[in-house]
Amino acid sequence: MWDQIRSNRRRSIFVVTGLGVLLAVMGVALGMLFGGGDPAAVFIGGAIALAVWLVMWMVSLSNGDDIMLSIAGAREIEKKDHPQLVNIVEEMTIASQLGKPPRIFIVDDPAPNAFAVGRKQDKAAVAVTTGLLGMMNRDELQGVVAHELAHIKNRDVALMTTAGIMLGAIVLLAEIGGRALWYGGAARRSRSSSNNNNNAWVVVIAIVVIVLTPILAQLMYFALSRRREYLADASGALFTRYPEGLASALEKLGGGQVAQADKSKVTAPMYIVRPLADDEKRQLSASFSTHPPLDRRIRILRKMGGNASYDSYNTAFKSVQGGAGVIGARSLTGEAVATVKPEPDSSTPRQRTRVASDAFLSASGYERRECSACGAIHKIPPELRGRLKNCTRCKAPL
């Protein structure tokens, strides 16, 4: 989708510039807060913020993907750990015409979700939670994986990784300013300077900036993620040629009631659906939501009928959403792509959950040993491999 790729390049420049400006404003505000309006302190604060921006930008270029995966607690797996997941990723890699399959990770989290990272397509990664693997049948899992590979294909994971790292820098500086105000040291110095120089307004402006800047940065970050979800749904339906698989997966995800362990505001827009918080009792407004409404995404997919093309998705989008379509004109071909019905999956949620859990443990270095005497299965952590000699049930040698 060349229209989307070009758009993401333009947005990357806008995001980096916009978040860089907000970061500089945050630094100036901290300089005002700590220096009481002294021009030298204000200049130093802005310079430090820009230095932080540069460092975070370089970090995002070098290993921003690994940072995102680390925040989520993801573990990389091999084919022996979860053959079905690896096979699906390989199938969707061929369908999406990506040159190289992405690395595959599992997150030990009962909340069903998935995300993709990768500044470059040949170094991309897709991660799914154990909760997702347990909940989804093969068709639904294929739809989710296709959606995530669409993010890689459309090159918007690079945009979100960069924006996420920049947002993290702004949130970090805001946290420093907030703690300074909470403990009172900076506020007392600023009040003292204000009494001497009659510039109490400096403290007020600094506080307002420190409070509002992270909110503006998050709004900018969240707005980027909403349009890309529609585009990834369209691509995912085309890759699988079975829109109902993704629609059914989104329906299950919308009915999930398990709070997600990863509640980072930086990683939230990376997931296929917005992570559910422990205390979430209401719907967020459209301005503060990281994702489009799930029911709308599902209706669009099911309105595609027996055609899995971009044209069909664009038509369905206009019917549900109204207004202009979401697919660029250069991506519309007018050709019909018939849907297919995959083979049924007879596995149960319990079986899928066990396989997902075993895959995560294997990726974490656990060793699986079965007792030849009683059949007990032992999942041994790395630090106990050399120490566990006998079966914990029957005491027979392992």
Backbone torsions as a table, in degrees:
resi	resn	phi	psi	omega
1	MET	NA	88.9	-172.3
2	TRP	-66.6	-31.9	178.0
3	ASP	-59.7	-44.6	-179.0
4	GLN	-69.4	-37.7	179.7
5	ILE	-63.4	-45.2	177.8
6	ARG	-64.3	-39.6	178.9
7	SER	-62.7	-40.5	-180.0
8	ASN	-66.6	-33.6	176.3
9	ARG	-64.4	-43.1	177.5
10	ARG	-64.8	-40.9	-179.5
11	ARG	-66.9	-33.8	178.3
12	SER	-59.2	-44.5	178.5
13	ILE	-63.4	-43.5	-179.8
14	PHE	-63.2	-45.2	-177.5
15	VAL	-64.4	-48.3	-178.8
16	VAL	-61.8	-43.0	179.2
17	THR	-66.9	-47.9	-178.2
18	GLY	-62.7	-46.2	179.0
19	LEU	-68.5	-31.6	175.6
20	GLY	-64.3	-40.7	177.0
21	VAL	-63.6	-45.1	178.5
22	LEU	-62.3	-36.8	178.2
23	LEU	-65.3	-41.2	177.5
24	ALA	-64.7	-40.8	177.7
25	VAL	-61.9	-40.3	177.7
26	MET	-62.7	-41.9	178.3
27	GLY	-63.3	-41.6	177.2
28	VAL	-61.7	-41.8	179.5
29	ALA	-62.5	-41.4	177.4
30	LEU	-65.2	-38.8	176.2
31	GLY	-61.9	-40.1	176.9
32	MET	-64.8	-39.8	-177.3
33	LEU	-68.0	-45.4	-178.0
34	PHE	-80.5	-29.2	-175.2
35	GLY	-102.5	-0.9	177.6
36	GLY	64.5	29.4	178.0
37	GLY	91.5	0.8	178.5
38	ASP	-62.7	127.7	-176.6
39	PRO	-56.7	-37.9	179.6
40	ALA	-63.7	-42.2	179.8
41	ALA	-66.1	-40.0	178.4
42	VAL	-62.1	-43.8	179.0
43	PHE	-63.5	-43.4	179.9
44	ILE	-63.7	-41.7	178.5
45	GLY	-60.3	-44.7	177.9
46	GLY	-64.5	-40.4	180.0
47	ALA	-65.0	-41.1	179.1
48	ILE	-63.8	-41.4	179.9
49	ALA	-62.7	-43.2	178.9
50	LEU	-66.2	-33.8	176.4
51	ALA	-65.7	-41.7	176.6
52	VAL	-61.6	-42.0	177.9
53	TRP	-58.3	-45.5	-178.8
54	LEU	-64.1	-43.4	179.5
55	VAL	-62.8	-45.8	-179.3
56	MET	-65.2	-35.6	177.5
57	TRP	-64.2	-43.5	178.4
58	MET	-65.7	-37.5	177.9
59	VAL	-63.8	-42.6	-179.8
60	SER	-64.7	-32.9	177.6
61	LEU	-70.1	-37.4	-173.8
62	SER	-85.3	-51.5	-177.8
63	ASN	-146.3	38.2	176.5
64	GLY	-60.9	-34.9	179.3
65	ASP	-62.2	-44.9	-179.1
66	ASP	-65.1	-32.4	177.7
67	ILE	-64.5	-46.3	179.2
68	MET	-60.3	-44.3	179.7
69	LEU	-65.5	-37.4	178.9
70	SER	-66.6	-42.0	178.5
71	ILE	-59.3	-38.8	-179.0
72	ALA	-78.4	-12.7	-178.4
73	GLY	74.7	34.4	-175.9
74	ALA	-82.3	149.5	177.2
75	ARG	-125.7	132.0	-178.8
76	GLU	-76.2	138.8	-178.5
77	ILE	-117.7	164.4	174.5
78	GLU	-115.2	175.9	-175.9
79	LYS	-62.4	-34.3	-179.1
80	LYS	-67.4	-23.3	-178.8
81	ASP	-75.3	-43.9	-179.7
82	HIS	-149.4	82.6	-174.8
83	PRO	-56.9	-40.6	-177.1
84	GLN	-63.2	-45.8	-179.7
85	LEU	-62.3	-44.1	-179.4
86	VAL	-64.3	-40.7	178.7
87	ASN	-62.5	-41.5	179.8
88	ILE	-64.2	-43.0	178.7
89	VAL	-61.9	-41.6	178.9
90	GLU	-64.7	-41.5	178.4
91	GLU	-61.4	-46.7	-178.0
92	MET	-72.3	-24.5	174.0
93	THR	-65.4	-42.0	177.4
94	ILE	-66.6	-44.2	-178.1
95	ALA	-63.8	-36.6	-178.5
96	SER	-85.1	-6.9	179.7
97	GLN	63.3	32.4	169.8
98	LEU	-75.8	142.7	-176.0
99	GLY	-70.4	-26.8	-174.1
100	LYS	-145.2	135.5	177.9
101	PRO	-61.8	140.5	177.3
102	PRO	-71.6	159.2	171.2
103	ARG	-64.6	149.3	-175.0
104	ILE	-116.9	130.6	-178.2
105	PHE	-127.5	152.9	173.5
106	ILE	-122.4	137.1	176.9
107	VAL	-108.8	127.0	-179.5
108	ASP	-78.8	86.9	-176.8
109	ASP	-149.1	125.8	-179.3
110	PRO	-69.6	-15.9	177.1
111	ALA	-75.2	127.4	-178.6
112	PRO	-74.1	125.3	178.2
113	ASN	-169.4	170.9	179.6
114	ALA	-159.4	155.3	175.7
115	PHE	-155.5	166.1	178.3
116	ALA	-129.9	148.5	174.6
117	VAL	-135.2	163.6	176.9
118	GLY	146.5	106.8	176.5
119	ARG	-69.4	-28.2	177.6
120	LYS	-125.9	143.7	-176.2
121	GLN	-62.2	-32.7	-178.0
122	ASP	-81.0	-2.3	177.6
123	LYS	-127.2	24.4	-176.1
124	ALA	-78.8	167.5	178.3
125	ALA	-147.9	147.1	174.7
126	VAL	-123.6	136.8	-177.6
127	ALA	-127.4	138.1	176.9
128	VAL	-129.6	151.1	178.6
129	THR	-86.5	158.6	176.1
130	THR	-63.3	-31.9	177.3
131	GLY	-63.1	-38.3	178.1
132	LEU	-67.3	-44.7	-179.3
133	LEU	-62.0	-34.6	179.1
134	GLY	-75.3	-31.9	-175.1
135	MET	-82.6	-36.6	-169.7
136	MET	-91.1	139.5	167.8
137	ASN	-79.9	-178.6	-173.1
138	ARG	-63.1	-42.2	-179.4
139	ASP	-61.6	-42.9	-179.0
140	GLU	-69.5	-41.1	177.7
141	LEU	-63.5	-38.5	177.6
142	GLN	-63.2	-39.5	177.4
143	GLY	-62.9	-42.1	179.2
144	VAL	-65.8	-45.5	179.9
145	VAL	-63.1	-41.5	178.3
146	ALA	-61.6	-40.5	177.1
147	HIS	-59.7	-44.8	-178.8
148	GLU	-69.8	-38.5	176.8
149	LEU	-67.4	-27.5	175.4
150	ALA	-64.0	-37.4	175.9
151	HIS	-60.3	-40.5	179.0
152	ILE	-68.4	-45.2	-179.5
153	LYS	-61.2	-41.4	-179.3
154	ASN	-79.9	-4.0	176.2
155	ARG	63.6	27.0	177.5
156	ASP	-93.4	-8.3	174.3
157	VAL	-69.8	-31.7	176.2
158	ALA	-63.2	-41.5	178.2
159	LEU	-62.3	-45.8	-176.4
160	MET	-71.9	-33.0	176.6
161	THR	-65.0	-45.3	178.7
162	THR	-61.9	-47.7	-178.9
163	ALA	-63.9	-37.2	179.7
164	GLY	-64.1	-41.9	178.4
165	ILE	-64.9	-41.6	179.8
166	MET	-65.5	-42.1	176.8
167	LEU	-61.3	-38.6	178.1
168	GLY	-60.0	-38.2	178.3
169	ALA	-65.2	-41.1	179.6
170	ILE	-66.0	-43.7	178.6
171	VAL	-62.7	-37.9	178.7
172	LEU	-62.0	-47.3	179.3
173	LEU	-65.8	-36.8	177.2
174	ALA	-64.1	-37.6	178.0
175	GLU	-64.7	-40.0	177.6
176	ILE	-62.0	-46.2	178.7
177	GLY	-63.3	-40.4	179.5
178	GLY	-64.4	-41.8	179.2
179	ARG	-67.3	-36.2	177.5
180	ALA	-62.0	-41.1	177.8
181	LEU	-68.5	-38.4	-176.9
182	TRP	-65.3	-46.7	-178.7
183	TYR	-80.6	-13.2	168.9
184	GLY	87.4	-8.6	-176.5
185	GLY	-63.2	-49.9	-179.3
186	ALA	-67.1	-37.7	-179.2
187	ALA	-64.0	-40.4	-179.7
188	ARG	-65.6	-40.4	178.6
189	ARG	-65.0	-38.8	-178.7
190	SER	-68.5	-38.7	179.2
191	ARG	-65.9	-39.9	178.2
192	SER	-62.1	-44.8	178.4
193	SER	-65.5	-34.7	-179.3
194	SER	-66.4	-40.2	179.3
195	ASN	-63.9	-36.4	-177.9
196	ASN	-76.8	-36.1	-172.8
197	ASN	-110.8	1.7	176.6
198	ASN	57.1	46.5	178.1
199	ASN	-132.9	52.3	-179.9
200	ALA	-62.6	-22.0	-179.9
201	TRP	-62.6	-22.6	-179.7
202	VAL	-61.6	-43.1	-178.8
203	VAL	-65.2	-41.8	-179.2
204	VAL	-62.5	-46.6	179.3
205	ILE	-61.2	-43.9	-179.3
206	ALA	-60.9	-42.7	-179.2
207	ILE	-64.9	-43.6	179.8
208	VAL	-60.9	-43.4	-179.3
209	VAL	-65.0	-43.6	-178.9
210	ILE	-62.6	-33.4	179.9
211	VAL	-78.6	-42.8	-171.8
212	LEU	-83.6	-32.0	-174.8
213	THR	-60.0	-46.8	178.2
214	PRO	-61.9	-33.2	179.0
215	ILE	-66.3	-45.5	178.3
216	LEU	-62.4	-40.5	179.6
217	ALA	-64.4	-40.4	179.4
218	GLN	-68.3	-37.9	176.9
219	LEU	-61.2	-42.7	179.0
220	MET	-63.0	-42.7	-178.7
221	TYR	-66.6	-46.1	-178.2
222	PHE	-65.5	-39.5	-178.8
223	ALA	-60.9	-32.1	180.0
224	LEU	-65.3	-30.7	-171.7
225	SER	-81.4	-22.8	-171.1
226	ARG	-71.2	-48.3	-179.1
227	ARG	-64.1	-36.5	-175.9
228	ARG	-67.0	-24.8	178.6
229	GLU	-67.4	-41.2	176.6
230	TYR	-61.5	-44.2	-178.5
231	LEU	-65.0	-38.7	178.6
232	ALA	-69.3	-34.8	175.0
233	ASP	-61.3	-43.8	-179.8
234	ALA	-62.3	-45.6	-179.8
235	SER	-67.4	-41.0	179.7
236	GLY	-60.8	-40.7	177.6
237	ALA	-64.3	-36.8	179.2
238	LEU	-69.7	-42.3	-178.3
239	PHE	-63.4	-42.6	-177.7
240	THR	-84.3	-22.9	-173.4
241	ARG	58.0	30.0	179.7
242	TYR	-149.7	79.2	-177.0
243	PRO	-57.6	-29.6	-178.5
244	GLU	-63.3	-30.6	178.4
245	GLY	-60.3	-47.3	178.7
246	LEU	-70.6	-38.9	178.7
247	ALA	-61.0	-44.4	178.8
248	SER	-64.5	-38.7	178.2
249	ALA	-63.5	-45.0	179.2
250	LEU	-63.8	-35.8	178.2
251	GLU	-63.0	-43.5	176.9
252	LYS	-65.7	-40.5	179.2
253	LEU	-63.5	-36.1	179.6
254	GLY	-68.7	-24.9	179.9
255	GLY	-90.8	-0.3	-179.4
256	GLY	-68.0	140.1	-178.8
257	GLN	-120.3	9.6	-178.0
258	VAL	-91.7	126.8	178.2
259	ALA	-69.2	139.1	-178.1
260	GLN	-85.1	141.0	-179.2
261	ALA	-67.6	-39.8	179.7
262	ASP	-83.6	104.6	-179.0
263	LYS	-110.8	17.8	-178.6
264	SER	-63.3	132.2	176.7
265	LYS	-68.3	-20.7	-179.8
266	VAL	-74.1	-41.2	-176.6
267	THR	-89.8	-14.3	-174.5
268	ALA	-52.4	-47.3	-178.3
269	PRO	-69.1	-11.3	-178.7
270	MET	-75.4	-23.4	-174.4
271	TYR	-78.7	159.9	-179.4
272	ILE	-68.3	-31.5	171.4
273	VAL	-131.9	154.7	-178.2
274	ARG	-64.4	128.7	179.0
275	PRO	-58.1	138.5	-179.8
276	LEU	-85.2	126.8	179.8
277	ALA	-87.3	159.2	-179.3
278	ASP	-59.0	-40.4	-173.3
279	ASP	-102.0	19.9	-175.6
280	GLU	-78.5	115.5	-178.9
281	LYS	-124.0	-3.3	-176.5
282	ARG	-141.2	161.2	176.8
283	GLN	-82.9	137.6	176.0
284	LEU	-76.2	154.7	176.3
285	SER	-66.7	162.1	-178.5
286	ALA	-59.8	-33.4	-177.6
287	SER	-67.3	-32.2	-175.6
288	PHE	-101.6	0.2	-179.1
289	SER	-84.1	139.9	178.5
290	THR	-83.0	-14.8	-174.8
291	HIS	-136.8	154.8	172.6
292	PRO	-66.7	160.0	177.9
293	PRO	-57.4	133.6	-178.0
294	LEU	-62.9	-40.5	-177.9
295	ASP	-62.0	-33.0	178.7
296	ARG	-70.1	-42.4	178.9
297	ARG	-62.4	-39.4	-179.6
298	ILE	-67.0	-43.4	-179.7
299	ARG	-62.0	-39.9	179.9
300	ILE	-62.4	-46.8	-178.9
301	LEU	-62.1	-39.7	-177.3
302	ARG	-78.2	-18.1	175.2
303	LYS	-79.7	-9.3	178.9
304	MET	-68.1	-22.0	177.4
305	GLY	64.5	-132.3	-176.8
306	GLY	-92.8	15.0	-178.2
307	ASN	-120.4	127.3	-176.1
308	ALA	-109.7	31.9	-177.3
309	SER	-95.8	168.5	174.3
310	TYR	-63.2	-36.2	179.0
311	ASP	-60.7	-43.9	-179.4
312	SER	-64.3	-41.3	179.5
313	TYR	-65.6	-42.0	-179.2
314	ASN	-61.9	-41.5	178.1
315	THR	-64.5	-43.5	178.7
316	ALA	-64.7	-38.5	178.6
317	PHE	-61.4	-45.5	179.4
318	LYS	-62.6	-37.9	-179.2
319	SER	-66.1	-39.4	-176.8
320	VAL	-86.8	-46.7	-173.1
321	GLN	-87.7	-35.0	-174.9
322	GLY	84.0	163.4	177.8
323	GLY	77.4	-156.7	-178.4
324	ALA	-71.7	157.8	178.0
325	GLY	-74.7	176.2	-177.9
326	VAL	-104.1	-12.4	-178.4
327	ILE	-95.9	133.7	178.7
328	GLY	-66.0	152.8	-175.4
329	ALA	-60.5	-34.8	-177.4
330	ARG	-69.2	-19.6	-179.3
331	SER	-90.2	-10.9	-180.0
332	LEU	-86.9	124.3	-175.2
333	THR	-110.0	-20.6	-176.3
334	GLY	82.0	-1.0	-178.4
335	GLU	-89.5	141.8	177.6
336	ALA	-90.1	135.7	177.1
337	VAL	-120.8	109.8	-174.8
338	ALA	-67.2	142.3	176.4
339	THR	-77.5	160.7	177.5
340	VAL	-127.5	156.2	177.3
341	LYS	-108.0	111.3	-179.0
342	PRO	-67.3	169.3	177.2
343	GLU	-67.2	143.7	179.5
344	PRO	-67.0	150.6	179.8
345	ASP	-109.2	120.6	-175.7
346	SER	-95.5	0.9	-178.4
347	SER	-70.6	153.0	-179.4
348	THR	-100.7	158.1	176.7
349	PRO	-55.5	-37.1	-179.9
350	ARG	-64.6	-43.9	178.2
351	GLN	-63.3	-43.2	-179.0
352	ARG	-65.7	-37.7	178.8
353	THR	-65.2	-41.6	179.2
354	ARG	-63.8	-43.5	179.2
355	VAL	-63.3	-41.2	179.8
356	ALA	-64.9	-42.6	178.7
357	SER	-63.6	-43.3	178.6
358	ASP	-63.2	-38.1	179.6
359	ALA	-64.1	-42.1	179.5
360	PHE	-65.8	-42.7	179.3
361	LEU	-63.6	-41.0	178.1
362	SER	-62.1	-41.9	179.0
363	ALA	-68.3	-22.8	179.1
364	SER	-88.3	2.9	176.9
365	GLY	98.5	4.7	178.9
366	TYR	-73.5	147.3	177.0
367	GLU	-110.2	135.9	-178.9
368	ARG	-101.5	119.9	178.4
369	ARG	-126.5	136.1	178.2
370	GLU	-110.8	131.0	179.9
371	CYS	-72.6	125.3	-179.1
372	SER	-72.1	-18.5	-177.1
373	ALA	-85.7	-50.1	-175.4
374	CYS	-114.9	-7.1	178.0
375	GLY	83.5	3.1	179.7
376	ALA	-65.2	138.5	-180.0
377	ILE	-102.0	127.8	-179.8
378	HIS	-111.9	130.4	175.7
379	LYS	-109.6	101.4	-166.7
380	ILE	-99.5	123.6	177.8
381	PRO	-68.6	158.4	-175.4
382	PRO	-54.4	-38.2	-175.6
383	GLU	-72.6	-10.7	-178.8
384	LEU	-111.7	2.7	-175.7
385	ARG	-56.9	-45.7	-176.9
386	GLY	-83.3	-6.4	-174.9
387	ARG	-103.2	-27.4	-178.5
388	LEU	-85.7	107.9	-175.9
389	LYS	-105.7	-28.8	-173.7
390	ASN	-122.3	155.5	177.9
391	CYS	-63.2	134.6	-178.7
392	THR	-74.1	-14.2	-179.7
393	ARG	-94.8	-54.1	-174.0
394	CYS	-109.7	-2.7	178.0
395	LYS	68.4	10.6	176.3
396	ALA	-72.1	152.0	178.7
397	PRO	-61.5	138.9	177.0
398	LEU	-88.8	NA	NA
